[in-house]
Amino acid sequence: MFDFAGDSAGNRAAVVWSVLSREIDRYREDTGRPALSIVDVGGGSGAFAVPLAQLGHTVTVVDPSANALASLAQRVEECEVDGKVTALQGDIDELPTLVADGTADMVLCHNVLESVEEPEDALRALSDVSLPGGSVSLLVANRAAAVLAKSLGGHFNDALEILGTPDGVSGPGDTVRHRFETATLTALVGSAGLATEQVHGVGVVDEYLPTAVGGGDRDSAGDLYRLERAIAARVPFRDIASRLHLLARKRKV
């Protein structure tokens, strides 16, 4: 129903969307419920929330940006999903006061954990709002990709710093607070009472492509999309992607 392929952003969204689509189908089959209650933390203007609402799910978007939530409201109106999307202004630290514990079938937290002060606390908050057996979708910055990107750009000292610091950052000027690797991310997820089920790389190839790739002898953007989908879960390709997508499940007591 939703075609995300065609450019880098589309290819990356498509990898995540394919995982979420399968999870939604599985959850419907297991519970017999046609619609899920979804919380999208840092969901901004609704890139995922609005398509999910169009499929009939109810989505609560929590985001600190008033401008992003204004864009979300406009998009909700244009796509005629009023009543399916609720917007709440706040950051992940405020999640416990905004969303009741144990109410979400699925929680999305994309491009947020790398900016928070304490990822461990944030993951516990995500776990708390999830129903037992519910799923949590995480999208985070990958340390390995940053090391490779800095190295390929000739910034070897930055690459060494990202490689060697506990949080995978390159000093005070770095705009990212945390970068993760598969092993460290799954360990954090486990400590929050969540069990990792799938890990995919998002942006495995297009992260390293020249700015312009074209010409009559080159394959199409659609071919790149198919390649990204084919290698997203395969090691070692997965582990050098620009971002890591992890799907976890809250353990049932």
Secondary structure, DSSP 8 states (H G I E B T S, - for coil): ----TTSHHHHHHHHHHHHHHHHHHHHHHHH--SS-EEEEET-TTTTTHHHHHHTT-EEEEEES-HHHHHHHHHHHHHTT-TTTEEEEE--GGGHHHHS-TT-EEEEEEES-GGGSS-HHHHHHHHHHHEEEEEEEEEEEEBHHHHHHHHHHTT-HHHHHHHHHSTT---STT-S-S--B-HHHHHHHHHHTTEEEEEEEEESSSTTSS-S---STTS--HHHHHHHHHHHTTSTTTGGGSSEEEEEEEE---
